[in-house]
Amino acid sequence: MQALLAAGMTPEDHLLDIGCGSLRLGHMAVPFLKPGHYWGTDASLALMRHGRLHELPDPEALPLDQLIQDADFAFPGLPDRITLAIAFGVFTHLPAVNLATALANLRRFPRLRAALFTVFLAPEGAASTRQPDGVVTHPDRPPYHLTEGAVTRMIHAAGLTPTRSPMLLPRGQVLWSATPPQIP
Ligand SMILES: C[S@@+](CC[C@H](N)C(=O)[O-])C[C@H]1O[C@@H](n2cnc3c(N)ncnc32)[C@H](O)[C@@H]1O
């Protein structure tokens, strides 16, 4: 929530929570946003549905069809009106091609102001790396790390502009924002 509020989220925004899991963000974002303004995707429909029933103060505030099973970052069935997207702790567990695919596919939302996501970073050529809080990340297996250059190249390749946030996040994750060209 802090990252989204820092990015200017208001109740009017239409939020896409990519890899939303059991709604750790959703349980705060759904009550904050106007009704119908939260959408979640995840590889596991069961996990999202469990979160809806057990984590939300009012499950009826989130229509079931706004939780979409999507393991390919293809964003099926989502409306064009999405204005903000976030993927927290998702690409830390997946090979880099998934991030590239997600960024490319996010371009189909004409009103998107920013896509936020977290990764672990390591220097160019680094093998297994101990992150600031002790978690060990790897170039070729989960939890994955990327170089800063690889992240910026993937964001640019999707036609978006990268910004690395100084915000300190759990486990040493680094928050990035990718913004479409028309947004200052
Ligand atoms: C560490 S959890 C983070 C969940 C949530 N974003 C949070 O902050 O609590 C990673 C999530 O990514 C989901 N996931 C894993 N592979 C995925 C894929 N290929 N497509 C979409 N979601 C995926 C998992 O099901 C899980 O819910």
The ligand as an SDF file (V2000), in Angstrom:
LIG
                    3D

 27 29  0  0  0  0  0  0  0  0999 V2000
    5.5790  -14.7920   -2.7940 C   0  0  0  0  0  0  0  0  0  0  0  0
    3.9440  -14.8590   -3.4060 S   0  0  0  0  0  0  0  0  0  0  0  0
    3.4960  -13.1340   -3.4000 C   0  0  0  0  0  0  0  0  0  0  0  0
    2.0170  -12.9410   -3.3560 C   0  0  0  0  0  0  0  0  0  0  0  0
    1.5530  -11.4920   -3.2010 C   0  0  0  0  0  0  0  0  0  0  0  0
    1.9460  -10.6650   -4.3200 N   0  0  0  0  0  0  0  0  0  0  0  0
    2.0270  -10.9170   -1.8900 C   0  0  0  0  0  0  0  0  0  0  0  0
    2.7340   -9.9140   -1.8840 O   0  0  0  0  0  0  0  0  0  0  0  0
    1.6850  -11.4820   -0.8540 O   0  0  0  0  0  0  0  0  0  0  0  0
    4.1420  -15.2070   -5.1640 C   0  0  0  0  0  0  0  0  0  0  0  0
    2.8320  -15.3820   -5.8730 C   0  0  0  0  0  0  0  0  0  0  0  0
    3.0990  -15.5320   -7.2690 O   0  0  0  0  0  0  0  0  0  0  0  0
    2.2180  -16.4950   -7.7780 C   0  0  0  0  0  0  0  0  0  0  0  0
    2.7690  -17.0390   -9.0330 N   0  0  0  0  0  0  0  0  0  0  0  0
    3.7750  -17.9310   -9.1850 C   0  0  0  0  0  0  0  0  0  0  0  0
    3.9860  -18.1790  -10.4900 N   0  0  0  0  0  0  0  0  0  0  0  0
    3.0900  -17.4120  -11.1760 C   0  0  0  0  0  0  0  0  0  0  0  0
    2.8010  -17.2240  -12.5710 C   0  0  0  0  0  0  0  0  0  0  0  0
    3.4830  -17.8780  -13.5250 N   0  0  0  0  0  0  0  0  0  0  0  0
    1.8150  -16.3820  -12.9050 N   0  0  0  0  0  0  0  0  0  0  0  0
    1.1110  -15.7160  -11.9420 C   0  0  0  0  0  0  0  0  0  0  0  0
    1.3450  -15.8520  -10.6120 N   0  0  0  0  0  0  0  0  0  0  0  0
    2.3200  -16.6820  -10.2420 C   0  0  0  0  0  0  0  0  0  0  0  0
    2.1000  -17.5220   -6.6760 C   0  0  0  0  0  0  0  0  0  0  0  0
    0.9270  -18.3170   -6.8100 O   0  0  0  0  0  0  0  0  0  0  0  0
    2.0530  -16.6190   -5.4510 C   0  0  0  0  0  0  0  0  0  0  0  0
    0.7480  -16.2490   -5.1130 O   0  0  0  0  0  0  0  0  0  0  0  0
  1  2  1  0
  2  3  1  0
  2 10  1  0
  3  4  1  0
  4  5  1  0
  5  6  1  0
  5  7  1  0
  7  8  2  0
  7  9  1  0
 10 11  1  0
 11 12  1  0
 11 26  1  0
 12 13  1  0
 13 14  1  0
 13 24  1  0
 14 15  1  0
 14 23  1  0
 15 16  2  0
 16 17  1  0
 17 18  1  0
 17 23  2  0
 18 19  1  0
 18 20  2  0
 20 21  1  0
 21 22  2  0
 22 23  1  0
 24 25  1  0
 24 26  1  0
 26 27  1  0
M  CHG  2   2   1   9  -1
M  END
$$$$
